[in-house]
């Protein structure tokens, strides 16, 4: 079985495994207060060009999202998201379970726009009964989105301006950030993200690490006592150095971006082949996720050899599926799939 259903099916980059073995019997302080976490934080701050940023390491994406959002919001406040946003669809109500409503906006491509955010906020504050409703206080976006689309610098800047105008926190889910920043046509870089967003995270789980996400906080209002929330949400790993070692390796010599670019390159190879062979795409993605529309009967044949994700029904005889490449995908596997198509 050749798997294209996700970008976290493999273990970790060999540099990480080698470093973990080399340091295996070394004794260090726990809970992220070791020299490896310190070094990884320094490398990330340098790459973001934000020496004032706080960097914290957590284990997984859902845990990171609920910890950041709960740290930012009071009990009566909610977070704005695209209707397809990960926190609204694929986290089993984790945000609501922490007592915060997800305020959804419609989206065809996974992105939300500044004017939508402004309208939602103004509709709230201009309603005479607004004190009886959940108050919007944070905007959640992901880059890339669940649909593999990316935000332009202009779009992100406009969203950031609206957030600052109305006192909303801007939070970027970067579970696949490496794939977004190395995508064809992308004009964002890490310093842009660090300058515009109040808080974001750099995903490791889906981009070369065994597990782990690096939270970068630039807004001073969100920094205070953040480690208390990490502990309370079960995210303070006793063997915290395991996270520091991984991100230290990922951000040494730009490994993080090199392996993400590899995944995008293979995804574009597959995308071009799909279009050449007459398979329409449900979403025009430039990242490692591709969404072709295929006949149901043909999908049954493909499932004998390949694993991929079912997304939704398209019509009576066709479905939308997702093929996902990763940092470790082999070019020969993509070529085999293309040949079978």
Beta strands, then each sheet from edge to edge (+ up, - down):
strand 1: 2-3
strand 2: 54-58
strand 3: 77-82
strand 4: 102-105
strand 5: 135-142
strand 6: 169-173
strand 7: 199-203
strand 8: 213-217
strand 9: 281-283
strand 10: 289-295
strand 11: 306-307
strand 12: 309-313
strand 13: 318-324
sheet 1: 1+ 11+
sheet 2: 2+ 8- 7+ 6+ 5+ 3+ 4+
sheet 3: 9+ 10- 13+ 12-
end
